[in-house]
Each structure stands twice: as C-alpha cells, then as structure tokens.
C-alpha cells in the first residue's frame, strides 16, 4: 500500500492518496494462460481442469513486482488455479466503479477502505464470513482495526460479517529530521513516551525559522497536522456512537481543531495553504524545510532514499493521554458475480494469510495484518531506517480507520471537507464554524444513510 501526503484543505477519500505513476488499465499474467479481456466474464474452467480467475491491483512498478511474485508463488502451490492480474495504476476507483457496474470487474477486487462502504452496501461483494470461519485464517492474530473496517451488517460498517480480508494496515506516525534537531540543539522526540499537544507546539515553534519575521518562515517546525488524531486524543469525536449525529462541535473537538489552526495562523509553526500550493508537505520535508511531518508507514521506502538522517515518534496526545490517529488499509474482496467463489476465496486466503503477508512485508510499505509477524525482524528490518520501527506497531494498537469508513455514503464528509477550508484559511474560529455547519451536515448524514436511522 502506498499513499501520497494528504491535502491540507480537504481530507481525501483514502484511495485517492495512492500513487498514480502510470497510465491506463493493463493486464498482466501470472501464468501462460492469459486472457487479456479480464473480469468475471472471462473466468472459466479450462480443458485441463484448471480454473482461470482475475484479480485487480494498482501501484508503482516495485509494488507490482512484489504482487506478481505473490501470484507466481500462489500458482506454484495451487496448480489448479491460474490468475490474471489486471493492473489499474491510474484512477482505480473510477475504473473499478465502471467495471463493477458493467459486470466486468475481476473475480477478486482490491478495495481501499474508503471505497469498501459504498461497494458493499450496493451488494457487490460476497459475504465470506462462513468461508473464513472454516479456514485456517488466524483472526485472533490480526489487528482488530484492520479486520473491523471490512465488516458490514446491512446497516453499519464495522459490524456484522466479513466481506473482505485485509491486505495490510498502514498506521501513521510523526517523522522528524534529526539533522534539523541537531542544528537547533534540541533532543529527539521520545520513541516510547508521546509528547503532549502543548509540548509538540512548543517544539515546533523552536524549530521554526523566520529570519525577517514576515510570517513566511524559511523553515517550519511542523508540516500540516492530521487533525483527527488530535480530536480523538483530546476526547472528541466526529460522529456519535450510532453515527446518526455530527458531534465535531463538542468542546473537546473544538479545542483540538482550534489548536491545529493556531499552529499556522497564531504561531506560524506550520505552513499555510498558500505555502503548500508552492511546495507540498512531502517536498518540504524531503528538502529540509519542515522538521516534523505526519505521515504513514507507506513513506518509509521513499524516505530511505533521503540524504539526511530521520526517525519516527508517536503522534502527540491530548487530554486522554492516548496517542492515536488513523491507519490506512486495503482489502481483498470477492466479486459477488464470480463463477468460482471457492477458488476465489482460496486466493485471498493465501494472499491475506501468513505466507502472503511475509512476501508483502519485504517491501516495507505497511505493517503485516498478523501481529505475530509485526514483532519480527521481517517487519522491523534492523539496520534500516527508521531506527525505532516499533513506533508503528504501537500506533497500530490504538489507531482507527479513517473517518471515511464511518458510513457507506459520505456526502456529509464531502460537505465537512469543503467547510473546513474556512478554518484552515483562518477565516473562522473552530467553534463558530462547527456550530454553523452542524445542521447541514446532520441533514446530509441522514439523507445519505437513512438505514442508520431505522429503529
């Protein structure tokens, strides 16, 4: 799983964060029995008794190479199944929408946790709970937050039966440039004890350099702050427990949101939207213009190529004292229209199982979904950056799926993202903005997800 840095103004649907390095949709084969048309309509039982299935994926060449290795190993162990890889590196969500609607989607679908809700609600995926229960999949050894986001009970996400198995989980942490800390004569963040929000603010201010005091620093202490982590750690929520009411206007949530905005417009310790238009947060960190940045495990392979030394630390904490945030994930789902559900499940059982996880972990983009594999050198990769890779494991314990996984229909979230621009641009206070948008968001939430309001 690879992602790009999130927008400062708009929280994107998770899938849109993935790398889009190539163009079009192409088919690759893991065997010589290739049918380039792909999709369930091309799946068949061959004369030699083997079954041909298709599976989709995205990703850059290095990710695709690992996936092809997985497929090749699967076919060696399962000579009765031949797999076609349908590679969709660009606009995956849009193209898969078209394929699912037209009945041409593959037998096994890569699905981001951001797309899962609307596709499962539309009845496009097979319920795999019984097959999982009767398999050797070690559910007890999987991160619960990874599993939970692929459950659906017909009304609510995160409850009920499994409709996909997680490919991975990508927790987020605080990355920091050790050389900028050294120049400032400041100690590195503790890898075990998270900073408080106030300690983080004070540290970011010390790491900010504005030589001519014009409010446009040459170096920022922090990159854009992922506000959900601060809201949750401060005791706030976005929706209530039943997901029937917008509650981001609570005192705890408002305090955290205002803290994030103040980092830019009061303390000038984080870049404003104009600065980010000129250079992204990732570019700022990679060129030494930002000392600390929030990002996910998926950035490790890229950051290992940087010329300066860096490490990771826990995300700062609010009033609860719990370091949290959101983790990303991708799942393997079975197209409900597949002609071969048994064989399709055998594929995802392997890919999401221990053997498949071992191969995927080598790439370094994400944490294995098996906890037991996470605590091994296979993931920790001693001798390579970051020095304190265990920070990711601790993050996975407390982090949640992104707020785009709260409901199948996210029109309310689109509205929130648009309205938050007034806070990030310094036009309105957090309290003023949250109180003013609550009625409209509550209305959009109910209109888009009426099943949540049924008694």
C-alpha positions in Angstrom: 0.0 0.0 0.0 1.4 3.4 -1.0 -0.1 6.7 -0.4 0.6 10.3 -1.0 0.6 13.0 1.6 -3.0 14.2 2.4 -4.3 17.6 1.4 -4.1 20.5 3.9 -7.6 21.7 2.9 -9.5 18.6 2.1 -9.5 15.1 3.6 -9.5 12.9 0.6 -11.1 9.5 0.2 -8.3 7.1 1.0 -8.0 5.6 -2.4 -7.1 9.0 -4.0 -4.0 9.0 -1.9 -2.4 6.1 -3.7 0.5 6.6 -6.1 -0.6 7.1 -9.7 2.6 6.8 -11.6 1.4 5.1 -14.8 -1.5 5.4 -17.2 -4.4 3.3 -18.3 -5.5 -0.2 -17.4 -3.4 -3.2 -18.4 -3.5 -6.9 -17.8 -0.5 -9.0 -16.7 -0.5 -12.7 -16.3 1.0 -14.8 -13.5 0.9 -17.8 -15.9 0.9 -18.5 -19.6 -2.8 -18.9 -19.7 -3.6 -15.2 -20.2 -7.0 -13.8 -21.2 -6.5 -10.0 -21.7 -10.2 -9.2 -21.5 -10.1 -9.8 -17.7 -13.1 -9.7 -15.5 -15.5 -12.4 -14.3 -16.9 -12.8 -17.8 -13.5 -14.2 -18.9 -13.1 -16.5 -15.9 -13.5 -20.2 -16.9 -12.8 -23.8 -16.2 -10.1 -24.9 -18.7 -10.0 -28.2 -20.5 -7.2 -29.4 -18.3 -9.4 -28.9 -15.2 -7.7 -25.7 -14.0 -9.7 -22.6 -13.2 -8.8 -19.2 -14.6 -9.6 -16.2 -12.4 -8.8 -12.5 -12.4 -7.6 -10.1 -9.7 -7.1 -6.4 -9.7 -4.3 -4.3 -8.3 -2.7 -0.8 -8.5 0.6 0.5 -7.6 4.0 1.5 -8.9 6.5 -0.9 -10.6 8.1 -2.0 -7.3 4.7 -2.8 -5.7 3.6 -4.6 -8.9 6.7 -6.7 -8.9 6.1 -7.9 -5.4 2.5 -8.7 -6.3 3.5 -10.7 -9.3 5.9 -12.6 -7.1 2.9 -13.4 -4.8 0.8 -14.6 -7.7 3.6 -16.7 -9.1 4.1 -18.4 -5.7 0.4 -18.9 -5.3 0.2 -20.7 -8.6 3.1 -23.0 -7.8 1.3 -24.0 -4.6 -2.1 -24.2 -6.3 -1.6 -25.6 -9.8 -5.4 -25.9 -10.2 -5.8 -22.1 -10.3 -4.4 -19.6 -12.9 -4.5 -15.9 -12.1 -4.7 -12.9 -14.4 -3.5 -9.6 -12.9 -5.5 -6.6 -14.0 -3.2 -3.6 -13.2 -5.1 -0.3 -12.9 -2.5 2.2 -11.7 -4.5 5.3 -12.5 -8.0 6.3 -11.4 -8.5 2.9 -9.9 -11.7 3.9 -8.0 -13.4 5.4 -11.1 -12.5 2.5 -13.4 -13.5 -0.1 -10.9 -16.8 1.6 -10.4 -17.4 1.2 -14.2 -16.3 -2.4 -14.2 -18.5 -3.3 -11.2 -21.5 -1.6 -12.7 -20.9 -3.3 -16.1 -20.3 -6.8 -14.7 -16.8 -6.8 -16.0 -14.9 -6.5 -12.7 -12.4 -9.2 -11.7 -13.2 -12.1 -9.5 -11.1 -10.7 -6.7 -11.1 -7.0 -6.2 -8.5 -4.8 -4.4 -10.6 -2.4 -2.4 -9.5 0.5 -0.3 -11.2 1.1 3.0 -12.6 4.3 1.5 -14.4 2.5 -1.3 -15.5 -0.5 0.7 -18.5 1.0 2.3 -20.4 2.1 -0.9 -19.5 -1.1 -2.8 -20.5 -3.4 0.0 -23.8 -1.5 0.6 -24.5 -1.9 -3.1 -24.3 -5.7 -2.7 -21.3 -6.1 -5.0 -19.2 -8.3 -2.7 -19.6 -11.9 -1.4 -20.1 -12.5 2.3 -17.0 -14.5 3.2 -17.6 -15.0 6.9 -18.5 -18.7 6.7 -15.5 -19.4 4.5 -13.2 -17.5 6.8 -14.6 -19.4 9.9 -13.9 -22.7 8.1 -10.4 -21.8 7.1 -7.0 -21.6 8.8 -7.1 -17.7 8.7 -5.9 -16.6 12.2 -8.4 -13.9 13.0 -7.2 -13.7 16.6 -3.7 -12.8 15.4 -4.9 -10.0 13.1 -5.2 -6.3 14.1 -8.8 -5.8 15.0 -8.9 -2.3 13.4 -7.8 -3.9 10.2 -10.5 -6.6 10.3 -13.3 -4.4 11.6 -13.3 -2.0 8.7 -14.3 -4.8 6.3 -17.4 -5.9 8.2 -21.0 -4.9 7.4 -24.3 -5.9 9.0 -26.5 -4.5 6.3 -26.7 -1.1 8.0 -23.5 -0.2 9.8 -19.9 -0.6 8.8 -17.6 -2.2 11.3 -20.2 -4.6 12.5 -21.5 -8.0 11.3 -19.9 -10.3 8.8 -16.7 -10.0 6.9 -16.9 -9.1 3.2 -13.1 -8.7 2.6 -9.8 -9.7 4.3 -7.2 -7.0 5.0 -4.1 -7.0 2.8 -2.3 -4.7 5.2 -2.6 -1.9 7.8 -0.6 1.4 7.4 -0.5 3.3 10.7 0.6 7.0 10.8 3.3 8.5 13.0 5.4 11.6 13.4 8.5 11.6 11.2 11.3 14.0 12.1 14.5 15.3 10.5 17.3 14.5 13.0 19.7 16.9 11.4 17.4 19.9 11.9 17.0 18.9 15.6 20.8 18.7 15.9 21.3 22.2 14.4 18.7 23.6 16.9 20.4 21.8 19.8 17.1 20.0 20.6 16.7 16.4 21.9 14.9 14.0 19.6 11.2 13.1 20.5 10.9 10.0 22.8 10.1 6.9 20.8 8.0 5.5 23.7 6.5 8.5 25.5 4.4 10.7 23.3 4.6 14.4 23.6 1.6 16.4 24.8 0.0 18.7 22.2 1.5 21.6 24.1 5.0 20.1 24.1 4.6 19.5 20.4 3.5 23.1 19.8 6.5 24.5 21.8 8.9 22.2 20.0 7.6 23.2 16.6 7.9 26.9 17.4 11.6 26.3 18.4 12.2 24.6 15.1 10.6 27.3 13.0 13.0 29.8 11.4 11.6 33.1 10.1 14.7 35.3 9.6 12.9 38.5 8.6 9.9 38.0 10.8 7.5 38.4 7.8 5.3 35.4 8.8 6.7 33.3 6.0 9.3 31.0 7.6 12.2 29.6 5.7 11.8 26.5 7.9 8.7 25.2 9.6 8.7 23.2 12.8 5.7 21.1 11.6 4.1 20.1 8.4 0.2 20.1 8.1 -1.3 18.4 11.2 -3.7 15.5 10.7 -6.5 16.9 12.9 -8.4 13.6 13.5 -5.6 12.3 15.7 -5.7 15.4 17.9 -9.5 15.4 18.1 -9.7 11.8 19.2 -6.8 12.1 21.6 -8.5 15.1 23.2 -11.7 13.2 23.8 -13.7 14.4 20.8 -15.5 12.6 18.0 -16.7 13.3 14.5 -20.0 11.4 14.7 -21.8 10.0 17.8 -21.6 6.3 18.7 -24.6 5.4 16.5 -23.3 7.5 13.6 -26.5 9.5 13.5 -25.3 12.9 14.6 -22.4 15.2 13.8 -20.6 16.0 17.1 -17.4 17.7 16.0 -18.8 20.9 17.7 -18.2 19.4 21.2 -15.8 21.4 23.4 -13.1 18.7 23.2 -13.2 18.6 19.4 -13.4 22.3 19.0 -10.3 22.8 21.3 -8.3 20.3 19.2 -9.4 21.9 15.9 -8.5 25.4 17.1 -5.1 24.1 18.3 -4.4 22.8 14.8 -5.4 26.1 13.2 -3.4 28.1 15.6 -0.3 26.2 14.7 -0.5 28.0 11.4 -2.1 31.4 11.9 -1.1 32.2 15.5 2.3 30.6 15.9 3.3 30.3 12.2 4.9 27.0 13.0 3.1 25.1 10.2 2.7 26.1 6.5 -0.5 27.8 5.4 -2.4 26.8 2.2 -0.5 29.3 0.1 2.8 27.9 1.1 1.6 24.4 0.4 0.5 25.4 -3.1 4.1 26.3 -3.9 5.5 23.1 -2.3 3.8 20.1 -0.9 4.4 18.9 2.7 6.3 15.9 1.4 8.6 18.1 -0.7 9.1 20.4 2.3 10.2 17.5 4.5 12.4 15.9 1.8 14.2 19.2 1.2 14.7 20.1 4.8 12.1 22.9 5.0 10.0 21.1 7.6 11.4 19.5 10.7 8.4 17.2 11.6 5.7 15.8 9.4 2.8 13.4 9.9 2.7 10.5 7.5 2.1 6.8 7.2 4.3 3.7 7.0 3.9 3.8 3.3 6.5 6.6 3.1 9.4 4.6 4.6 10.7 3.2 1.2 10.8 6.8 -0.2 12.4 8.3 2.9 15.1 5.7 3.0 16.5 7.4 -0.1 16.8 10.8 1.6 20.3 12.1 2.2 19.6 13.2 5.8 19.0 11.1 8.9 15.5 10.8 10.2 13.4 8.7 12.6 9.8 8.3 13.8 8.0 9.1 17.1 4.4 8.6 18.4 1.7 11.2 17.5 1.3 13.8 20.3 -1.5 13.3 22.8 -4.4 15.3 24.1 -6.4 15.2 27.3 -6.9 11.4 27.1 -3.2 10.7 27.1 -3.6 8.2 24.3 -1.6 8.5 21.1 -4.0 7.8 18.3 -4.7 8.7 14.7 -5.8 6.9 11.6 -4.4 4.0 9.8 -5.0 3.1 6.1 -5.7 -0.3 4.7 -6.5 -2.2 1.6 -8.6 -5.3 1.4 -9.2 -8.3 -0.8 -12.9 -8.8 -1.7 -14.7 -11.4 -3.9 -16.9 -10.2 -6.7 -20.4 -11.4 -6.0 -20.7 -12.4 -9.6 -17.8 -14.7 -9.7 -18.5 -18.2 -11.1 -15.8 -19.7 -8.8 -16.3 -18.4 -5.2 -14.4 -21.4 -3.7 -11.3 -20.9 -5.8 -11.5 -17.1 -5.4 -11.5 -17.5 -1.6 -8.5 -19.8 -1.8 -6.7 -16.9 -3.5 -7.5 -14.3 -0.8 -6.9 -16.9 1.9 -3.3 -17.2 0.6 -2.7 -13.5 0.0 -4.1 -12.4 3.3 -2.6 -15.4 5.1 0.8 -15.8 6.8 2.8 -16.8 3.6 1.4 -13.9 1.5 2.0 -11.5 4.4 5.6 -12.5 4.6 6.3 -11.7 1.0 4.4 -8.3 1.1 6.1 -7.2 4.2 9.5 -7.2 2.5 8.6 -4.1 0.5 8.2 -2.1 3.7 5.1 -0.1 2.8 2.8 -1.4 5.6 2.6 -3.5 8.7 1.5 -7.1 8.3 -2.0 -7.8 9.4 -0.7 -10.6 11.6 0.5 -9.2 14.9 3.0 -12.0 15.4 4.7 -11.1 12.1 4.8 -7.4 13.0 7.1 -8.2 16.0 9.8 -9.9 14.0 12.8 -8.7 12.0 10.8 -9.3 8.9 9.0 -6.1 9.6 11.3 -4.2 11.9 14.2 -4.6 9.5 17.0 -3.8 11.9 19.9 -1.9 10.3 17.5 0.1 8.1 15.7 3.3 8.8 13.7 4.1 10.9 15.7 3.2 14.0 12.6 2.9 16.1 10.3 1.0 13.7 8.5 -0.4 16.8 6.7 3.0 16.9 4.5 1.8 14.0 3.5 -1.3 16.0 2.4 0.8 19.0 0.5 3.1 16.6 -1.4 0.1 15.1 -2.7 -0.8 18.6 -4.6 2.5 19.1 -5.2 3.9 15.7 -8.6 3.8 14.0 -9.8 3.5 10.4 -10.2 6.9 8.8 -13.4 8.8 9.2 -14.3 7.9 5.6 -15.1 4.4 6.9 -17.8 5.6 9.3 -20.7 5.5 6.8 -21.3 4.0 3.3 -22.5 7.3 1.9 -20.0 10.2 2.6 -21.8 13.2 1.2 -21.8 14.6 4.7 -18.0 14.2 4.8 -17.6 16.0 1.4 -19.5 18.9 2.9 -17.3 18.9 6.0 -14.1 18.9 4.0 -15.4 21.9 2.0 -16.4 23.8 5.1 -13.2 23.1 6.9 -11.4 25.3 4.4 -12.6 28.3 6.3 -10.8 27.1 9.4 -7.6 26.1 7.7 -7.6 29.5 5.9 -8.1 31.4 9.1 -11.4 32.9 8.2 -13.4 31.4 11.1 -12.8 30.0 14.5 -13.3 26.3 15.2 -16.4 26.9 17.4 -18.0 29.4 15.1 -17.5 27.0 12.1 -18.6 23.8 13.7 -21.8 25.3 15.2 -22.7 26.8 11.9 -22.2 23.7 9.8 -23.8 21.1 12.2 -27.4 21.4 10.9 -26.4 20.9 7.2 -24.1 18.0 7.9 -26.7 16.3 10.1 -29.1 16.6 7.2 -26.7 15.2 4.7 -25.8 12.4 7.0 -29.4 11.3 7.3 -30.2 11.7 3.6 -27.2 9.7 2.6 -27.6 6.9 5.2 -31.3 6.5 6.0 -30.7 2.9 7.2 -28.7 4.2 10.2 -31.8 6.0 11.5 -34.2 3.0 11.2 -35.3 1.5 14.5 
